[in-house]
Each structure stands twice: as C-alpha cells, then as structure tokens.
Amino acid sequence: MTRLQHRSVVLMFPGTGAQHARMAAGLYGHEPVFTDAVDAVLAELGAEGGAVRADWLADAPAEPMDADTRSAPLLFAVDYAMGRLVESWGVRPAAYLGHSMGEFAAAVLAGVFRLEDAVRLLWERVRMQRTTPAGGMLAVAAAERELSGYLGDGVVVGAVNAPRHTVLSGPEAPLRAVAEKLVADGRTFRRLASRTPYHSPALAPLVRDTEALIGTMRLAPPRTPLYSAYTARLLSAAEAVRPAFWAVQPTAPVLFWPTLDRVLKDDDRLLVEAGPSQSLTVPARGHEAVRSGRSAVVPALPPRALGPEADRRSVRAARELLLAVAAPLAPEGAPAGSAGPPAR
C-alpha cells in the first residue's frame, strides 16, 4: 500500500454506452451523499425527474435504459453522484478524466458548469436529438486504421478507447450495413446501448442552438485539472469558458486512449473509475503503465447489475483502498473521510 501513496488520484467518468439497468441503484437510500447528489440532479428535471428515478429503480421500467430520456440523465446523475461520494471520503483528486458524457459530469465537479446549468443543457440536448435521424454505435475489436473500409455514408469513428477498441457511429441504415459487413468479414463487435449516433456528423444540426444556449450560462475555468478526451490534453482556461468547445462535443470523436496515455505519462496514477460498467477500467488495465505497476486502476462499481449488495461491496472496497492513502490527499486540516466542498 505504501507505493500507492506516491500515486496521484485521477477520477474517471464513463460515457454513453456504459449505462445499464439499475446501475448503482444499490447505493440509493444507502449512501447519503450519493443519494443526495442523484436527487439534486433529478430535481432539476421537475416532474420528469420522478419518472426517471422510478424507471431507474424499477425491475420493469416503463422506458428502457437505452432511451435518451433515461440513459442521458441517469448516466450523468450516477457519474456526478459517484464523484461526490468518492470526494466525500476526503479524497482530493489531482485531476479528472471523462469519456463523452463523463467529461460533462467531470466539468461540473471541476466547477466549469453549475449543476443546474448542466442538467438544463443535458435535457435540452435530449429534446433536440429527437429531431435527428435514429442511429447508434458499434464497438469493434480492431484498431482505427483497420476500419477505414467501413467508413462513409455518415458512419465515422466515434471513439478510440484502446489500441484495438474502436467505436463506429452513424445513422441506423448505414450502421446496419456496416454491421453486416463486419459479420461477413469475421470481425468481433457489439452494439452499444444507444439509439443515437453520438460523436458523428448526424448531430451537427444541434451545434448552433446548443452553442447559443451555453452562451447564456456562466462558465468558469476548472478548479481541478480536467483532461479533455476531445483534445487528449488538459483543458485550458480559455477552452473551458468557450461555448463552442462544449457545443461540438456530440459531433467529435472521443480520443480516450490517447488522453489516458497523456494522463499516465504525466505522473504515476491511481485511476478510480467513478461510474458504472467498468468500461474505462478494462482498457486502462491494458495500458503499459498499469501492467508494469507504475500506476493502478480501481473500479468503484461492478461491471454490470449484480444486485444491491454487489454495488455496496464495490464501493466499500474502493473506499478502503482510497482511505488507506487518503491522508496526503485530504484537504489540509480535514480528517480522512470528511466531505470536501460541494461542487458548484
């Protein structure tokens, strides 16, 4: 454990595709900080927030988890609440790293967006997405350079998650054609749980109105360093307050692997995935810095829905490990396990 004390903590937040039924539901009503943070997000949605919560906690939800009206607010809420929970243990992250929607949650925790503005923007994007063609995303076990023959007709590389984990995104009919070609070519892939072609030009018509909306909000430079998976480097103060930077994200590819590489080259890290599915933990474990032992990765939640006790066991294990190294990370004068300042 001594070696862990020399690693700086980076909180990682997963994005679209990581959501699943009852993700982190075992913490709701059991972990007060988590519960309050989820409630704070859903309260911003008014009456719709109650319906979102009911579907999240239900064994048979009225709306499926891959519907944008459920996946977007719940994934954001769980990411944000898990970040608040981890920080309530007295852990002071050296930096944040988010994937897609996860970068948005990280930006709230870093103080770039106020929570109420972030939820408003998120919900407006959900509303606007209803005017765009249906589509989706395919996670392919191949390097980006191997997939050039599958691109076109609106299908693009939506994310680079690992050296051999590339996400293709696009409208429904062209994406189905790509899936058929992948099958014919013997490629391994799976469809992600989304009905929207995130990180593709299909969402370009939303950029102008989104930028105008963000322009009405009060943005601030990050209080804690924030790595952007759209630039593969630390977010600058100028970028953080520029509405266009955030408005184009749904149309731009997520460069998670190059960004993770930058994070792990900057320091020895203890990566903590504060979100569902372990979708960032799995590729991070394959990075040379983690395989060599210079850095480490800890998931705070199980890889899938395994019941309430599994959620609680995962959180307890993450808490025990982090509290063992929390003393040098806690704010000066604050005991390990005390809550830090609330996110703006």
C-alpha positions in Angstrom: 0.0 0.0 0.0 3.0 2.3 0.6 3.6 2.6 -3.2 0.0 3.7 -3.7 0.6 6.7 -1.5 3.0 8.1 -4.2 0.4 8.0 -6.9 -1.9 10.9 -7.6 -5.6 10.1 -7.8 -7.5 10.7 -11.1 -11.2 10.2 -11.1 -12.5 8.7 -14.4 -16.2 9.0 -15.5 -17.7 6.7 -18.3 -20.0 7.9 -21.0 -22.8 6.8 -23.3 -22.9 3.0 -23.7 -21.8 2.4 -20.1 -25.3 2.7 -18.7 -27.3 -0.4 -17.7 -30.5 -1.2 -15.8 -30.3 -0.4 -12.1 -26.7 0.9 -12.3 -25.6 1.9 -8.8 -29.2 1.5 -7.6 -28.0 -0.4 -4.6 -26.4 2.8 -3.3 -29.6 4.9 -3.5 -31.0 5.3 0.0 -27.9 3.6 1.4 -25.2 6.1 0.8 -26.5 9.6 1.8 -24.0 11.6 -0.3 -24.7 9.6 -3.4 -28.5 9.7 -2.8 -28.5 13.5 -2.2 -26.4 14.1 -5.4 -28.7 11.9 -7.6 -31.7 13.7 -6.1 -30.2 17.1 -6.8 -29.7 16.2 -10.5 -33.2 14.7 -10.9 -34.8 17.6 -9.0 -33.6 19.9 -11.8 -35.9 17.9 -14.3 -39.0 18.7 -12.3 -41.8 16.2 -12.6 -39.9 14.2 -15.3 -37.2 13.6 -12.7 -39.5 11.5 -10.7 -40.3 9.3 -13.7 -36.6 8.9 -14.5 -36.0 7.9 -10.9 -38.9 5.4 -10.9 -37.6 3.7 -14.1 -34.1 3.5 -12.7 -35.2 1.7 -9.5 -37.9 -0.4 -11.2 -37.4 -4.1 -12.1 -39.6 -3.4 -15.2 -39.1 0.2 -16.2 -41.7 2.0 -18.4 -38.9 3.4 -20.6 -35.9 1.3 -21.4 -32.4 2.3 -20.3 -31.2 2.9 -23.9 -33.8 5.6 -24.5 -32.1 9.0 -24.3 -34.7 10.3 -21.8 -33.4 7.7 -19.4 -29.7 7.0 -20.3 -28.6 10.6 -20.5 -29.9 12.0 -17.2 -29.2 8.8 -15.2 -25.7 8.2 -16.5 -24.9 11.9 -15.8 -26.5 11.6 -12.3 -24.6 8.4 -11.4 -21.3 9.7 -12.6 -21.8 13.0 -10.8 -23.0 11.3 -7.6 -20.2 8.8 -7.6 -17.7 11.7 -7.9 -19.3 13.4 -5.0 -19.3 10.2 -3.0 -15.6 9.5 -3.6 -14.6 13.1 -2.7 -16.8 12.9 0.4 -14.3 10.3 1.8 -11.6 13.1 1.9 -10.0 12.2 -1.4 -8.8 15.2 -3.3 -8.3 14.2 -6.9 -5.3 15.5 -8.8 -7.3 15.5 -12.0 -10.5 14.3 -13.7 -10.9 12.4 -17.0 -14.3 11.8 -18.6 -15.4 9.8 -21.6 -18.2 11.5 -23.7 -21.0 12.3 -21.1 -18.4 11.6 -18.4 -16.4 14.7 -19.4 -19.6 16.7 -18.9 -20.0 15.3 -15.4 -16.3 15.9 -14.6 -16.8 19.6 -15.8 -19.5 20.1 -13.2 -17.3 18.6 -10.4 -14.4 20.8 -11.6 -16.6 23.9 -11.3 -16.8 24.7 -15.1 -20.6 24.3 -15.2 -23.1 24.9 -12.4 -25.1 21.8 -11.8 -28.4 23.4 -12.7 -27.0 24.7 -16.0 -25.5 21.3 -16.8 -28.8 19.5 -16.3 -30.7 22.1 -18.3 -28.2 21.7 -21.2 -28.3 17.9 -21.0 -32.1 17.9 -21.1 -32.3 20.4 -24.0 -29.9 18.1 -25.9 -32.1 15.2 -25.4 -35.0 17.2 -26.7 -33.1 18.4 -29.7 -31.8 14.9 -30.5 -35.4 13.8 -31.3 -35.2 15.9 -34.5 -32.1 13.9 -35.8 -32.2 10.5 -37.5 -32.1 7.4 -35.4 -28.8 5.6 -35.3 -26.3 4.1 -32.9 -22.8 2.9 -32.2 -20.7 -0.3 -32.7 -17.8 -1.2 -30.5 -15.3 -3.1 -32.8 -12.3 -5.1 -31.6 -10.0 -3.5 -34.2 -7.5 -0.7 -34.5 -8.8 2.6 -36.0 -6.6 2.1 -39.1 -8.2 -1.3 -39.8 -11.7 0.2 -40.2 -11.2 2.7 -43.0 -13.1 0.4 -45.4 -16.2 0.5 -43.2 -16.5 4.3 -43.0 -18.7 6.5 -45.2 -22.4 7.3 -45.7 -22.4 9.0 -42.3 -20.6 6.2 -40.4 -17.5 7.6 -38.8 -15.0 6.7 -36.0 -16.8 7.9 -32.8 -14.3 6.9 -30.2 -10.8 5.4 -29.8 -11.0 3.6 -26.5 -7.9 1.3 -26.7 -5.4 0.2 -29.4 -7.9 -2.5 -30.5 -11.2 -1.0 -29.3 -12.7 1.5 -31.8 -16.3 2.7 -31.8 -18.1 3.4 -35.1 -21.1 5.7 -35.1 -23.7 6.7 -37.6 -27.3 6.7 -38.8 -29.3 3.5 -38.5 -29.4 2.1 -42.1 -25.8 2.7 -42.9 -24.7 1.4 -39.5 -26.7 -1.8 -40.1 -24.9 -2.2 -43.4 -21.6 -1.8 -41.6 -22.6 -4.4 -39.0 -23.5 -6.9 -41.8 -20.1 -6.3 -43.4 -18.3 -6.8 -40.1 -20.1 -10.1 -39.6 -19.2 -11.2 -43.2 -15.5 -10.2 -42.5 -15.4 -12.2 -39.2 -14.9 -9.1 -37.1 -15.8 -9.1 -33.4 -18.1 -6.2 -32.4 -21.1 -5.4 -30.3 -23.8 -2.7 -30.5 -23.7 -0.2 -27.7 -26.9 0.6 -25.7 -27.8 3.8 -27.5 -30.3 4.8 -30.1 -28.4 8.0 -31.0 -25.3 8.2 -33.3 -23.2 10.2 -30.8 -19.9 11.6 -31.9 -20.9 11.7 -35.6 -21.9 14.4 -38.1 -25.6 13.3 -37.6 -25.8 15.6 -34.6 -24.2 18.6 -36.4 -27.6 20.4 -36.8 -27.8 20.7 -33.0 -24.5 22.6 -32.6 -25.7 26.1 -33.3 -28.6 26.1 -30.9 -26.5 24.3 -28.3 -23.8 26.9 -28.5 -26.4 29.7 -28.1 -27.8 28.0 -25.0 -24.4 27.6 -23.4 -23.7 31.2 -24.2 -26.4 32.1 -21.7 -24.6 30.2 -18.9 -21.8 31.3 -16.5 -18.8 29.1 -17.2 -15.5 29.1 -15.2 -12.0 27.7 -15.6 -11.7 24.3 -13.8 -10.7 24.4 -10.2 -9.2 20.9 -10.5 -7.2 19.9 -13.7 -9.5 18.3 -16.2 -8.2 16.2 -19.1 -10.4 16.5 -22.2 -10.8 13.4 -24.3 -11.5 15.6 -27.3 -8.1 17.2 -27.3 -6.1 14.5 -25.5 -4.6 17.1 -23.1 -5.5 19.2 -20.1 -8.4 21.6 -20.7 -7.2 25.2 -20.8 -9.0 28.0 -19.0 -9.9 29.6 -22.4 -11.4 26.3 -23.7 -13.4 25.8 -20.6 -15.3 29.0 -20.9 -15.8 28.9 -24.7 -19.4 27.7 -25.5 -18.3 26.3 -28.9 -15.9 23.9 -27.2 -18.8 22.2 -25.4 -21.3 22.5 -28.2 -19.4 20.5 -30.8 -18.6 17.6 -28.5 -21.5 15.4 -29.6 -20.2 15.5 -33.2 -16.5 15.0 -32.4 -14.6 11.7 -31.7 -13.7 10.7 -28.2 -10.0 10.1 -28.0 -10.0 8.2 -24.7 -6.9 6.1 -25.3 -4.6 9.0 -26.4 -5.9 11.0 -23.4 -5.3 8.2 -21.0 -1.8 7.8 -22.4 -1.2 11.5 -21.6 -2.6 11.2 -18.1 -0.3 8.2 -17.3 2.7 9.9 -18.8 2.2 13.0 -16.7 2.5 11.1 -13.4 2.2 7.8 -11.6 -1.6 7.5 -11.0 -4.3 5.8 -9.0 -7.1 5.8 -11.5 -10.6 5.5 -9.9 -13.5 4.8 -12.2 -16.4 6.6 -10.6 -19.2 5.2 -12.7 -21.0 2.1 -14.0 -19.8 -0.9 -16.0 -16.0 -0.7 -15.7 -15.9 0.4 -19.3 -12.8 2.6 -18.6 -11.2 0.2 -16.1 -10.9 -2.6 -18.7 -8.9 -0.6 -21.3 -6.8 1.1 -18.5 -5.7 -2.3 -17.2 -4.1 -2.9 -20.6 -2.0 0.2 -20.5 1.7 -0.4 -20.1 1.9 2.0 -17.1 -0.7 -0.1 -15.2 0.6 -3.5 -16.4 4.1 -2.5 -15.1 2.7 -1.5 -11.7 3.7 2.2 -12.0 0.0 3.1 -12.0 -3.1 1.3 -10.8 -6.8 1.4 -11.6 -9.7 0.8 -9.2 -13.4 0.5 -10.2 -15.9 1.8 -7.7 -18.9 -0.1 -9.2 -19.4 -3.6 -10.5 -19.2 -4.4 -14.3 -22.9 -5.0 -14.6 -26.1 -5.2 -12.4 -25.4 -7.8 -9.8 -27.7 -6.6 -7.1 -27.6 -4.0 -4.3 -25.0 -5.8 -2.2 -22.6 -6.0 -5.1 -22.8 -2.2 -5.5 -22.1 -1.7 -1.8 -19.2 -4.2 -1.8 -17.6 -2.5 -4.7 -17.9 0.9 -3.0 -16.6 -0.5 0.3 -13.6 -2.0 -1.4 -12.8 1.3 -3.2 -13.3 3.3 -0.1 -11.0 1.1 2.0 -8.2 1.3 -0.6 -8.6 5.1 -1.0 -8.8 5.8 2.7 -5.6 3.9 3.2 -3.9 6.6 1.0 -6.2 9.5 1.7 -4.1 11.2 4.4 -1.8 13.0 1.9 -4.8 13.7 -0.4 -7.3 15.2 2.0 -7.6 19.0 2.2 -5.3 20.5 4.9 -6.9 20.2 8.3 -9.7 17.8 7.2 -9.7 14.3 8.5 -9.9 11.4 6.0 -13.5 10.6 5.3 -14.7 14.2 5.7 -16.7 15.8 3.0 -15.0 18.4 0.8 -16.6 21.5 -0.6 -19.7 20.9 -2.7 -19.5 21.2 -6.4 -20.8 24.4 -7.9 
